[in-house]
Amino acid sequence: MADEKQVCLSGKGLTKIFGFGRQRTLAVDHVNFNFYEGEIVSIVGESGSGKTTLAKMLLGLINPTEGEIAFQGQVRDISSQKKRKEYWKNTQAIFQDPFSSYNIFNKIDAVLLDCIHMRGGRGLPQDKKVELMTEACGFVNLKFEELTNKYPFELSGGQMQRLMIARIFLLKPKVLLADEPTSMIDACSRATILDMLMELRKEIGMTLIFITHDIGLAYYVSDSVYIMEHGKIVEFGSADEVILRPKEAYTRRLINDVPKIYEEWDLTTV
């Protein structure tokens, strides 16, 4: 699948160091990757493995210490606010904590209108904007007429996550990073959110990158899996290759840590 497609996002020697001297922390260590158009990728690792730092560099929220990121075959340039905004039109994120993802002073209408304006729809008539916002909310099983004039904090965690997906529906980015997007919601909402992300990916053909510690989720949803440990990518390949035939001891440990209903649980390491 990947061979027939164009590389959408790539990294070469990507490195991030925080601090100096004895306080120096090597968070991401000379990482290389190619993510393809329309591909579903999971970057898997435990806390402190560097996966969230990598995600922040991909989003342009922090700068690499070394190395470069290329978007659609061109070395990424986000040196000015205008160039950064242009990049963010095509690279968006859904975060673990929906409560901290919104400006508490902005009503839901403003959140959705910002997306329409970012895609060049500022001059559209008001009824067309309402139609677009209604369609986006309908896509995630929300009713716009019940949300209008409300603030995001008046919604439940699951509704806020769905509103974030409605934003993505309006923005139609080339790349979506989902950083533990289902870890703070119940199992029923989790399955719904995943289904919506899959449907959205099919609808607009975007590259979907999951940042997760959940290797079961990675196997379930991904075309490709990258395993991170201590800032390095220690193993990568198709989901079947990495999870059914792991080469690295660290990958095998992550897989063994997933409780299996049909086996007695080993609690000696807890």
FIZA-376184 format. One record per residue (C-alpha): residue number from 1; residue in three letters; x, y, z. Coordinates in nm, 3 decimals. Layout:
BEGIN
<tornu NUM "Ala" <X Y Z>>,
...
END
This chain:
BEGIN
<tornu 1 "Met" <0.000 0.000 0.000>>,
<tornu 2 "Ala" <0.265 0.251 0.108>>,
<tornu 3 "Asp" <0.479 0.185 -0.201>>,
<tornu 4 "Glu" <0.208 0.315 -0.438>>,
<tornu 5 "Lys" <0.154 0.634 -0.240>>,
<tornu 6 "Gln" <0.341 0.959 -0.204>>,
<tornu 7 "Val" <0.530 1.042 0.115>>,
<tornu 8 "Cys" <0.323 1.300 0.301>>,
<tornu 9 "Leu" <0.541 1.371 0.605>>,
<tornu 10 "Ser" <0.900 1.263 0.667>>,
<tornu 11 "Gly" <1.175 1.317 0.918>>,
<tornu 12 "Lys" <1.552 1.288 0.880>>,
<tornu 13 "Gly" <1.787 1.276 1.181>>,
<tornu 14 "Leu" <1.518 1.441 1.391>>,
<tornu 15 "Thr" <1.655 1.518 1.738>>,
<tornu 16 "Lys" <1.534 1.718 2.039>>,
<tornu 17 "Ile" <1.750 1.803 2.340>>,
<tornu 18 "Phe" <1.609 1.987 2.642>>,
<tornu 19 "Gly" <1.834 2.169 2.890>>,
<tornu 20 "Phe" <2.214 2.197 2.915>>,
<tornu 21 "Gly" <2.503 2.024 3.090>>,
<tornu 22 "Arg" <2.393 1.785 3.362>>,
<tornu 23 "Gln" <2.031 1.888 3.310>>,
<tornu 24 "Arg" <2.050 1.788 2.942>>,
<tornu 25 "Thr" <1.778 1.545 2.831>>,
<tornu 26 "Leu" <1.787 1.374 2.492>>,
<tornu 27 "Ala" <1.411 1.339 2.433>>,
<tornu 28 "Val" <1.419 1.239 2.063>>,
<tornu 29 "Asp" <1.735 1.083 1.923>>,
<tornu 30 "His" <1.806 1.097 1.546>>,
<tornu 31 "Val" <1.471 0.963 1.432>>,
<tornu 32 "Asn" <1.394 0.887 1.064>>,
<tornu 33 "Phe" <1.050 0.810 0.922>>,
<tornu 34 "Asn" <0.827 0.831 0.614>>,
<tornu 35 "Phe" <0.450 0.862 0.657>>,
<tornu 36 "Tyr" <0.249 0.813 0.338>>,
<tornu 37 "Glu" <-0.065 0.983 0.207>>,
<tornu 38 "Gly" <-0.379 0.822 0.347>>,
<tornu 39 "Glu" <-0.181 0.591 0.576>>,
<tornu 40 "Ile" <-0.273 0.516 0.939>>,
<tornu 41 "Val" <0.041 0.518 1.154>>,
<tornu 42 "Ser" <0.080 0.447 1.525>>,
<tornu 43 "Ile" <0.379 0.569 1.725>>,
<tornu 44 "Val" <0.385 0.348 2.034>>,
<tornu 45 "Gly" <0.590 0.381 2.352>>,
<tornu 46 "Glu" <0.570 0.409 2.726>>,
<tornu 47 "Ser" <0.570 0.741 2.914>>,
<tornu 48 "Gly" <0.903 0.917 2.856>>,
<tornu 49 "Ser" <0.976 0.734 2.530>>,
<tornu 50 "Gly" <0.974 1.062 2.333>>,
<tornu 51 "Lys" <0.657 1.007 2.133>>,
<tornu 52 "Thr" <0.478 1.322 2.251>>,
<tornu 53 "Thr" <0.790 1.536 2.196>>,
<tornu 54 "Leu" <0.807 1.394 1.842>>,
<tornu 55 "Ala" <0.439 1.483 1.791>>,
<tornu 56 "Lys" <0.501 1.842 1.907>>,
<tornu 57 "Met" <0.787 1.876 1.657>>,
<tornu 58 "Leu" <0.567 1.740 1.378>>,
<tornu 59 "Leu" <0.303 1.999 1.468>>,
<tornu 60 "Gly" <0.558 2.281 1.478>>,
<tornu 61 "Leu" <0.490 2.353 1.846>>,
<tornu 62 "Ile" <0.859 2.305 1.933>>,
<tornu 63 "Asn" <1.165 2.328 1.710>>,
<tornu 64 "Pro" <1.403 2.035 1.650>>,
<tornu 65 "Thr" <1.755 2.066 1.790>>,
<tornu 66 "Glu" <1.884 1.881 1.481>>,
<tornu 67 "Gly" <1.742 1.723 1.168>>,
<tornu 68 "Glu" <1.461 1.827 0.938>>,
<tornu 69 "Ile" <1.096 1.761 0.865>>,
<tornu 70 "Ala" <0.963 1.754 0.509>>,
<tornu 71 "Phe" <0.597 1.800 0.415>>,
<tornu 72 "Gln" <0.482 1.675 0.073>>,
<tornu 73 "Gly" <0.842 1.647 -0.047>>,
<tornu 74 "Gln" <0.950 1.999 0.057>>,
<tornu 75 "Val" <1.160 2.081 0.365>>,
<tornu 76 "Arg" <0.915 2.239 0.607>>,
<tornu 77 "Asp" <0.951 2.613 0.659>>,
<tornu 78 "Ile" <0.753 2.760 0.951>>,
<tornu 79 "Ser" <0.989 3.051 1.012>>,
<tornu 80 "Ser" <0.713 3.316 1.005>>,
<tornu 81 "Gln" <0.363 3.328 1.155>>,
<tornu 82 "Lys" <0.211 3.331 0.805>>,
<tornu 83 "Lys" <0.404 3.017 0.700>>,
<tornu 84 "Arg" <0.317 2.847 1.030>>,
<tornu 85 "Lys" <-0.054 2.917 0.978>>,
<tornu 86 "Glu" <-0.033 2.779 0.625>>,
<tornu 87 "Tyr" <0.128 2.461 0.761>>,
<tornu 88 "Trp" <-0.142 2.430 1.029>>,
<tornu 89 "Lys" <-0.412 2.436 0.760>>,
<tornu 90 "Asn" <-0.278 2.096 0.656>>,
<tornu 91 "Thr" <-0.148 1.957 0.987>>,
<tornu 92 "Gln" <-0.390 1.939 1.279>>,
<tornu 93 "Ala" <-0.418 1.752 1.609>>,
<tornu 94 "Ile" <-0.660 1.601 1.854>>,
<tornu 95 "Phe" <-0.522 1.588 2.208>>,
<tornu 96 "Gln" <-0.567 1.358 2.505>>,
<tornu 97 "Asp" <-0.735 1.619 2.725>>,
<tornu 98 "Pro" <-1.033 1.782 2.549>>,
<tornu 99 "Phe" <-1.083 2.020 2.845>>,
<tornu 100 "Ser" <-0.753 2.199 2.780>>,
<tornu 101 "Ser" <-0.795 2.209 2.401>>,
<tornu 102 "Tyr" <-1.037 2.502 2.390>>,
<tornu 103 "Asn" <-1.021 2.869 2.480>>,
<tornu 104 "Ile" <-1.280 2.887 2.760>>,
<tornu 105 "Phe" <-1.388 3.236 2.647>>,
<tornu 106 "Asn" <-1.483 3.124 2.294>>,
<tornu 107 "Lys" <-1.830 2.989 2.224>>,
<tornu 108 "Ile" <-1.872 2.677 2.009>>,
<tornu 109 "Asp" <-1.991 2.892 1.715>>,
<tornu 110 "Ala" <-1.659 3.083 1.723>>,
<tornu 111 "Val" <-1.457 2.758 1.740>>,
<tornu 112 "Leu" <-1.627 2.625 1.425>>,
<tornu 113 "Leu" <-1.629 2.961 1.242>>,
<tornu 114 "Asp" <-1.251 2.987 1.292>>,
<tornu 115 "Cys" <-1.215 2.661 1.095>>,
<tornu 116 "Ile" <-1.434 2.790 0.811>>,
<tornu 117 "His" <-1.234 3.115 0.798>>,
<tornu 118 "Met" <-0.903 2.928 0.803>>,
<tornu 119 "Arg" <-1.014 2.736 0.492>>,
<tornu 120 "Gly" <-1.090 3.063 0.310>>,
<tornu 121 "Gly" <-1.464 3.081 0.386>>,
<tornu 122 "Arg" <-1.466 3.418 0.564>>,
<tornu 123 "Gly" <-1.668 3.579 0.281>>,
<tornu 124 "Leu" <-1.941 3.312 0.270>>,
<tornu 125 "Pro" <-2.297 3.420 0.355>>,
<tornu 126 "Gln" <-2.405 3.347 0.715>>,
<tornu 127 "Asp" <-2.662 3.082 0.615>>,
<tornu 128 "Lys" <-2.391 2.890 0.424>>,
<tornu 129 "Lys" <-2.163 2.902 0.730>>,
<tornu 130 "Val" <-2.446 2.768 0.947>>,
<tornu 131 "Glu" <-2.505 2.492 0.692>>,
<tornu 132 "Leu" <-2.134 2.391 0.704>>,
<tornu 133 "Met" <-2.129 2.396 1.086>>,
<tornu 134 "Thr" <-2.453 2.191 1.099>>,
<tornu 135 "Glu" <-2.306 1.935 0.857>>,
<tornu 136 "Ala" <-1.982 1.908 1.059>>,
<tornu 137 "Cys" <-2.173 1.858 1.385>>,
<tornu 138 "Gly" <-2.403 1.605 1.220>>,
<tornu 139 "Phe" <-2.096 1.406 1.107>>,
<tornu 140 "Val" <-2.006 1.350 1.475>>,
<tornu 141 "Asn" <-2.368 1.294 1.593>>,
<tornu 142 "Leu" <-2.407 1.639 1.752>>,
<tornu 143 "Lys" <-2.687 1.886 1.676>>,
<tornu 144 "Phe" <-2.558 2.234 1.598>>,
<tornu 145 "Glu" <-2.885 2.397 1.705>>,
<tornu 146 "Glu" <-2.834 2.248 2.056>>,
<tornu 147 "Leu" <-2.472 2.374 2.072>>,
<tornu 148 "Thr" <-2.505 2.726 1.937>>,
<tornu 149 "Asn" <-2.427 2.997 2.196>>,
<tornu 150 "Lys" <-2.286 2.738 2.437>>,
<tornu 151 "Tyr" <-1.929 2.717 2.563>>,
<tornu 152 "Pro" <-1.722 2.396 2.516>>,
<tornu 153 "Phe" <-1.697 2.345 2.896>>,
<tornu 154 "Glu" <-2.077 2.299 2.905>>,
<tornu 155 "Leu" <-2.030 1.972 2.712>>,
<tornu 156 "Ser" <-1.922 1.629 2.839>>,
<tornu 157 "Gly" <-1.569 1.500 2.768>>,
<tornu 158 "Gly" <-1.701 1.274 2.491>>,
<tornu 159 "Gln" <-1.896 1.560 2.330>>,
<tornu 160 "Met" <-1.586 1.782 2.342>>,
<tornu 161 "Gln" <-1.380 1.511 2.169>>,
<tornu 162 "Arg" <-1.650 1.485 1.902>>,
<tornu 163 "Leu" <-1.650 1.863 1.859>>,
<tornu 164 "Met" <-1.273 1.843 1.796>>,
<tornu 165 "Ile" <-1.343 1.593 1.517>>,
<tornu 166 "Ala" <-1.611 1.829 1.377>>,
<tornu 167 "Arg" <-1.334 2.094 1.359>>,
<tornu 168 "Ile" <-1.118 1.852 1.160>>,
<tornu 169 "Phe" <-1.415 1.779 0.928>>,
<tornu 170 "Leu" <-1.429 2.153 0.847>>,
<tornu 171 "Leu" <-1.053 2.202 0.816>>,
<tornu 172 "Lys" <-0.987 1.889 0.605>>,
<tornu 173 "Pro" <-0.612 1.871 0.682>>,
<tornu 174 "Lys" <-0.366 1.643 0.502>>,
<tornu 175 "Val" <-0.229 1.514 0.835>>,
<tornu 176 "Leu" <-0.404 1.454 1.167>>,
<tornu 177 "Leu" <-0.208 1.371 1.482>>,
<tornu 178 "Ala" <-0.420 1.203 1.749>>,
<tornu 179 "Asp" <-0.236 1.207 2.083>>,
<tornu 180 "Glu" <-0.403 0.946 2.310>>,
<tornu 181 "Pro" <-0.741 1.073 2.178>>,
<tornu 182 "Thr" <-0.954 0.814 2.359>>,
<tornu 183 "Ser" <-0.774 0.770 2.692>>,
<tornu 184 "Met" <-1.000 1.003 2.896>>,
<tornu 185 "Ile" <-1.338 0.875 2.778>>,
<tornu 186 "Asp" <-1.545 0.563 2.846>>,
<tornu 187 "Ala" <-1.523 0.247 2.635>>,
<tornu 188 "Cys" <-1.845 0.314 2.440>>,
<tornu 189 "Ser" <-1.739 0.671 2.347>>,
<tornu 190 "Arg" <-1.389 0.542 2.265>>,
<tornu 191 "Ala" <-1.521 0.303 1.999>>,
<tornu 192 "Thr" <-1.741 0.582 1.858>>,
<tornu 193 "Ile" <-1.450 0.830 1.837>>,
<tornu 194 "Leu" <-1.228 0.572 1.663>>,
<tornu 195 "Asp" <-1.503 0.492 1.412>>,
<tornu 196 "Met" <-1.546 0.865 1.340>>,
<tornu 197 "Leu" <-1.172 0.914 1.288>>,
<tornu 198 "Met" <-1.164 0.617 1.047>>,
<tornu 199 "Glu" <-1.466 0.752 0.858>>,
<tornu 200 "Leu" <-1.309 1.100 0.841>>,
<tornu 201 "Arg" <-0.980 0.958 0.713>>,
<tornu 202 "Lys" <-1.173 0.771 0.439>>,
<tornu 203 "Glu" <-1.377 1.081 0.355>>,
<tornu 204 "Ile" <-1.088 1.327 0.308>>,
<tornu 205 "Gly" <-0.795 1.088 0.247>>,
<tornu 206 "Met" <-0.577 1.227 0.524>>,
<tornu 207 "Thr" <-0.277 1.066 0.691>>,
<tornu 208 "Leu" <-0.374 0.970 1.046>>,
<tornu 209 "Ile" <-0.099 0.942 1.310>>,
<tornu 210 "Phe" <-0.187 0.795 1.650>>,
<tornu 211 "Ile" <0.046 0.873 1.942>>,
<tornu 212 "Thr" <-0.030 0.602 2.197>>,
<tornu 213 "His" <0.098 0.365 2.466>>,
<tornu 214 "Asp" <-0.179 0.119 2.369>>,
<tornu 215 "Ile" <-0.028 -0.146 2.143>>,
<tornu 216 "Gly" <-0.367 -0.317 2.110>>,
<tornu 217 "Leu" <-0.517 0.000 1.961>>,
<tornu 218 "Ala" <-0.212 0.033 1.733>>,
<tornu 219 "Tyr" <-0.264 -0.319 1.597>>,
<tornu 220 "Tyr" <-0.637 -0.268 1.553>>,
<tornu 221 "Val" <-0.622 0.057 1.354>>,
<tornu 222 "Ser" <-0.279 0.089 1.189>>,
<tornu 223 "Asp" <-0.118 0.021 0.854>>,
<tornu 224 "Ser" <0.228 0.092 1.002>>,
<tornu 225 "Val" <0.359 0.088 1.359>>,
<tornu 226 "Tyr" <0.668 0.266 1.496>>,
<tornu 227 "Ile" <0.794 0.160 1.841>>,
<tornu 228 "Met" <0.978 0.427 2.045>>,
<tornu 229 "Glu" <1.207 0.368 2.342>>,
<tornu 230 "His" <1.431 0.630 2.509>>,
<tornu 231 "Gly" <1.385 0.871 2.217>>,
<tornu 232 "Lys" <1.476 0.622 1.944>>,
<tornu 233 "Ile" <1.261 0.429 1.697>>,
<tornu 234 "Val" <1.366 0.074 1.783>>,
<tornu 235 "Glu" <1.133 -0.108 1.544>>,
<tornu 236 "Phe" <0.892 -0.025 1.264>>,
<tornu 237 "Gly" <0.699 -0.195 0.987>>,
<tornu 238 "Ser" <0.347 -0.310 0.907>>,
<tornu 239 "Ala" <0.120 -0.374 1.207>>,
<tornu 240 "Asp" <0.136 -0.750 1.141>>,
<tornu 241 "Glu" <0.517 -0.752 1.117>>,
<tornu 242 "Val" <0.575 -0.550 1.432>>,
<tornu 243 "Ile" <0.308 -0.697 1.659>>,
<tornu 244 "Leu" <0.277 -1.057 1.537>>,
<tornu 245 "Arg" <0.649 -1.103 1.464>>,
<tornu 246 "Pro" <0.834 -0.853 1.689>>,
<tornu 247 "Lys" <1.216 -0.849 1.667>>,
<tornu 248 "Glu" <1.297 -0.629 1.969>>,
<tornu 249 "Ala" <1.273 -0.734 2.335>>,
<tornu 250 "Tyr" <1.111 -0.398 2.419>>,
<tornu 251 "Thr" <0.831 -0.457 2.163>>,
<tornu 252 "Arg" <0.775 -0.807 2.301>>,
<tornu 253 "Arg" <0.747 -0.663 2.654>>,
<tornu 254 "Leu" <0.489 -0.405 2.542>>,
<tornu 255 "Ile" <0.285 -0.684 2.383>>,
<tornu 256 "Asn" <0.316 -0.909 2.691>>,
<tornu 257 "Asp" <0.198 -0.622 2.913>>,
<tornu 258 "Val" <-0.144 -0.629 2.742>>,
<tornu 259 "Pro" <-0.375 -0.838 2.969>>,
<tornu 260 "Lys" <-0.533 -1.135 2.789>>,
<tornu 261 "Ile" <-0.873 -1.258 2.904>>,
<tornu 262 "Tyr" <-0.791 -1.623 2.832>>,
<tornu 263 "Glu" <-0.462 -1.623 3.028>>,
<tornu 264 "Glu" <-0.393 -1.591 3.401>>,
<tornu 265 "Trp" <-0.267 -1.236 3.461>>,
<tornu 266 "Asp" <0.090 -1.204 3.580>>,
<tornu 267 "Leu" <0.079 -0.943 3.860>>,
<tornu 268 "Thr" <0.435 -1.001 3.985>>,
<tornu 269 "Thr" <0.565 -0.699 3.792>>,
<tornu 270 "Val" <0.297 -0.461 3.925>>,
END
